[in-house]
Amino acid sequence: MDYTISDFFHTFSGKVRLVAGMGGLSRRVIDVGILDYELEIGLKDRYLHTNFHEEQLIVTTFLYAKDNPFLISDAVKHLVQKGTSGLVIKNVFRLSIPDSVLRFADSRNFPIFIIESREVYFEEIIYEVNRRRELIADEQYQRNQLALLLSQKLTDEEIVRRVRDICPSCCSEFFALFLMFDANSNISDYQRCYQRFASSQLNRPGNALLPYQTGVFFVCSHESAMPSFDDETIEGILQILSPQKTFGSAGVSSKHLKLEEFPVAAIESTYAAQANVADEKAFQRYDDLGTYQVLFPFCESREMRMFSHKVLGAISDYDAEYGTHLLEALEQFVYQDCNLNTTADNLGLHKNTIRYRLEKIYEITNLDYRSFPDMEQLSLATKIRKISRGVEESRQQNDLALLQ
């Protein structure tokens, strides 16, 4: 990922103030330069054309302009012409920034910041920009940080710090979308996905595309009110990230209002994607998972697996011995909300055939699909089995990816 002006703004939140160029927060920053003497009237002909370059963040005290504030206007126009990303002023001389300069910067979407804190030094800005730029460009670092965020018990402060390292512009209101690639995916799938993200309208301050195991997280965040979160919006995001649907499944988290909940949102989106593996939906929302929300965190526990095997083991054995498809019929019956007609349609069978198979399950297990308590056991056992298979498949895919 690229380090942007917005990332700088969030890195030094509360220490710098944006005075112009709000429309340029998505500008990329590749390094930091210092404006010191280059535009001094007696020296500008020597250094004017050699110093500063595109996508460079410039810091200055405007020492050379302390006796002639109008030189500030020349400097800003020159930096805009050179294609630099923005200007950070440590106004130790309390110079007045002309309104005409601020209006010009606004018209060119050229961000200008004033350092508010006495504790911010140029050396710190240079160090932090370079460090964070390297970190968010390091794919393996991002993977490691996400693994820590999702697997370790961290304090709220530690969570925010780690999130800021991999996504400095991430705002307090956000949701996560997880694209789980299929078994045939490789590292190039992420790279192609990122290229599409980088060249699209999704690549703006607050958003990020982060690699995780055999998939990617798209994080969509906003400082205040988030725009539409409807199905059409999610489908549009998926169309941009993977127009040929090279991913195996997709899941969307709930909306969250605190950055400390970043790990929760990420896990929710992975749960939703895993629950969607056997379905043919474009994506699955965590908010629509129902009892899966309770089952997912504990699906690999000994108690859960034993319960599922106790209920379904005899059915599976019967299928293996007689070549029947009772378990398949039960799974579809559960997935279709216990509706005989839609279950039959999905399997291409007559409704009576589905009824016969469910009654055969009753003979084997003594659990009657027409009894709510019995069907509840069958449903829970089936859902646990589905989740366990999805988790195991995801683990195997991740192991294969690590070997590539």
N, C-alpha and C positions, 0 to 999 in steps of 0.2 A: 504494500500500500504506500501511498504518497503522504508526506508530511505537508500540511497546509497552513495557511494563515489562521484558519479557525483553530487548528491544533495548537498553534502558538498562543492564541488568545486564551484557550482553556488551560494551557500549561501555566500561564502566568495570571490566571483568574484572580481578580482583586488587587493585582499589582500594576496592571496597565489599564488604560482607558482608551477605548476606540473613539476618535473624534471625527473621522471621515472614512469614506470608502467601505461602508457596510456591505455593498454588493460584491466586494472582492475577497470575501473570506474563504472562498474555495481555491484561491490561487495556491499553486504548489511552491514549496520552499526547498531548495537543494543545499543552500548554505547561507552563511551570514557574512555581510561585509560592513566595514566601518567607514562612514563619511566623516572625514576629519579635515583635510586640507585640500582635497581634490578640486573643489570649486572656489577656492581662494582666488580672487581676481588676478593676482600676479602669477598664479600657478596653473590655472585652469587649462590653458592651452597645452600644457605638458601632460596633464593627467586626464583631461576630459574624456578622451576617446578610448582610454585603455582600462580604466578602473570601472568596476561594476558590470554585472551581466544579468541575463534573463534569469528569473526565478530565484533571485537573491534577496534576502531580507536585509535591509539596511538599518543600522543603528547609528545615532549621532547625538552630539550635544549642541551642534550648530555653533561651536566656539568661534569659527571664522565669521559668523554672521551676527555676533553680539552687538556690533556697532552699526550694523546695516541689516535689519530684519528683512528687507526686501529681497535679500539674497536667498531667503527661504523659498520664495516662489520659483526662482531659477532652478534651485536644487530639485524641487518636486517635479517640475516639468522635465528636467533631464532624466530623473530616475524613472518616470513614466515612459519616456522615449526609449530608454534602455531595456525596458521590459522587466524591471525588478518587481518583486512580489509585494513589497510594502515598506513602510518607514516607521521606525521606533525612535522616539525623541526622548532623551533624558534632559528635561528642560531646566538645567541647573542655573541658567542665566535668566530664567523667567521671561523668555521672549514671547511676544504676542504673535500667535500664528494668524496671519491675515485671513479674513473671511473668504477672500477671493481664492486663496490656496485651498481652503477646505471645500469650497464649491467645485473647484477644478478636480480635486481628488475624488469627490463624490461622482462627478460626471464621468470619470474614467475608472470608477470602481477600484481606486487605489487606496488601500487601507493605510491610515496614519494613526499611530498610537502615541499616547503620552505616558511615560512611566510615572506611576503614582507613588511608589514605595522607594524610600531612600536605600533600602537594602538590596535593590536589584542593580547589578553591575553588568557591564557589557560582557565580561568574561563568563558570567553565569548564563546569559542569553545564548552566547556562542556554544557553550558546553551543552546546555539543555536541548537546544535545537538539533545539534549534531547527534547527540545521544538518542533522542527520541526518534529522529529521522531514521537512524540505523535500526532501532528496535522494531519499528512498525514495518520496515522493509524486510525484516528477517522472518521468513515464513516458519522456520523451525522454532524460533523464539515464541512466535504467536501460538503455535501448537502447544508448546510446553506450558505457556502461561494459561491457556484455556484448560489444559488438563489439570493444572493446579487449582484453578478457580472452581472446576466442577467436581473435584475429588477431595479437596482438603477443607477442613473446618477453619475458616478465616474470620478475623474480626471485620467489622464494617469498613474500618479504615484501610485494612489490607486489601479488601476487595476493590475499593475505589482506586487505590494506588495501582493495582495490577491492571485494572480496566483502562486507566488513563495511559498506561504504558503501551497498550496495544491499540487503543482507540481514544486518543486524547480529546476528540471533539464530542464524544458520546454524551448526550444530554440526559436529563433526569426522567423524561417521559419517553418510553421506548417499547418495542417488541422485538422478538427474535424469530427469524425464519430459518429452519434448518433443511438443507438439501442433502439427503443421503444418497450418495452415488451407488450404482448397482455393482455387482460382483466383478464386472469386467472393466471397471474404471481404473484410472491411474492418475499420477500427479498432473499429467497434462490436462485432465478434465478441470481441475481447479484453476490452472493457469488460463485456460480458455474462458472459464467462467469469470475470472478476475478481469480479463481483457474486455469482456462485454460490459462488466460493471464499470470499469474505469472510463469507458467511452460513452457512458449513458447518463441520463439525468439522475440516476440513482447515486452517482458519485458526487455527493455534496456534503457540506459540513454536517456532522451528526450521524452520518451513515458509515457503515464499514462492512467489508467482506472478509471473513476470517476463516482460515482452514482449520478443520478439526477432524481427526481420524480419517474416515473415508467420505467426508462430506465438507460442506461449508456452512457457516452461519452468515446470514445477512442481518445486520442490526440496523434498524430504522429508528432514529431518535429525534426528538424535538425539544426545544427549550420550554415551550409552553403548550398550547393546544395542538395536539396531533391531528393531521388531516385524516381523511377517510381511511377506515380500517376494514372496509367491506371486501367481499369476495372478488369483486372486479379489480380492486387495487392489488390484492395478493396475486391474482392470476396475471396481472400486468407485470409485476415484479418477476414472476417465474418465467414469463415469456422473454423478458430481457436477459435474465441470467442463463437460461437454458432453452432457447427457442426450439431445439429438436428433442427436448425432454430426455437428456442423457442421464438424468438422475433417476434413482429407483423409487424414491418416496420423498414427500415434503411435509413438514409440520410447522405450525405457527403457535407461538406462545400466547399467553394473555398479555394485555397491556400492563406495563409496570410504571410506577411513578417515583421510584427511588433507584439510584444507580447501584446501591448496595444489593439490590435484588437481581443483578445481572446473572449470577449463576443460576438462580431459580428460573429466570426466563429461558436461559440456554437449555437447561435440563427439560423444561416443559416442551420446548420445540423438538427436542430429540425424542421424547416420549410420544409426541403426536406423530412424528415421522415413522417411528417404529410401529405404532398402532395402525398406520396407514399402509404398511407393506403389503398386506394381503388384499387390500381394497383397490379399487380402480379410480379413486378420487384424485383430482389434481393435487389436493393437499388436505390435511386434517388439522383442525383447530384443537388446541388443548382444552379450550373451554367446552368443547362438545364431546369430550372423551367419557363423560359419565363415571361409571365405577372404575374405569381404567386409571383414573387419576389416583385412586386409592391403591390399586393393584401394582402399578408400575414400580414404585419405590421398594416393594418387598417381593417382587416376582421371583427373585433368585434365592429366597430364603428356603431353608429346609422344610419348614412347615407348609409353605405354599406349594412346593413341588410334590410333597407327599400327598397333600390334599388332592391335587390335580390327578396324580397317578392313581390314587385310591378310587376316584370316581370314573376315570376314563381308561384305566389300564385294561380292564376286562373287555371293553369295547374294542380297543386296539388289538388285543389278542384274538378276538373273534374275527375281526377283519383279516388278520394275517392268516388265520387257519382256514377260513372259508372263502377268501377272496371277495368279501363284501365291502360296502362303502358306507357303513353306518356312521363312522366318525365324521366323514365328509358331510353327510346329511345333517348331523347334529351341529357342526360348525356353521354351516350355512344358515340353519334354522336360527341359531343364536345371532349371527351377523345381520339377519333380515328381521330382527325384532320379533322372532317367534311367529312369523307370518308364513303359513303353509303355501299360499299362492306364489309369493315372491321367491320363496326358497325353491319351489318346483321350477319356476321360470328360469332362475339363475342356473340350475343344474340341468335344465332341458329334460325334466322328468314330469310325470303326472303327479298331481297332488296326492293321490292315493298311494303312490310309491313312497313318497316322503313320509306319509302317515304310517305306512307299514314299517319303515325302517325305524321310526321313532318308537313304535310299539315293540319292535324287536329289542331296542335298547332297554325298554322297561323290563322285558323278560330277563335280560342279562344282569341289569344293575338294580332292579326293583325301584328305579326312579322314574316316575311317570311325568311326561312332558306336560300333561294337562293339570298337574298339581303345582301350585305356585312354589311351595317350599322345595319340592323335588326339582323343579325346573331351575330354581335359583342355584342349587348345587351344580347342576349340569352346566349352567351358564357360566358360573364363576370358574369352574374347572376348565372349561373350554377357553375362556379369556386368559387364564393363567398360562395355559399351554401355548396359546398364540403369542403372548408376550415373551415367554421364555424362548420360543423359536426365533422371534425377531431379534432378541438380545444376543442369542448365540450366533445368528447369521451376521449381525453387525460386528461382533467380536472376531469372527473368522475373516471377514472382509478387511478389518483393520490389521489383523495379523499378516494377511497377504500383502497389504499395502506397505507394511514395514519391511517386508522381504524384497520388494521391488527396487 
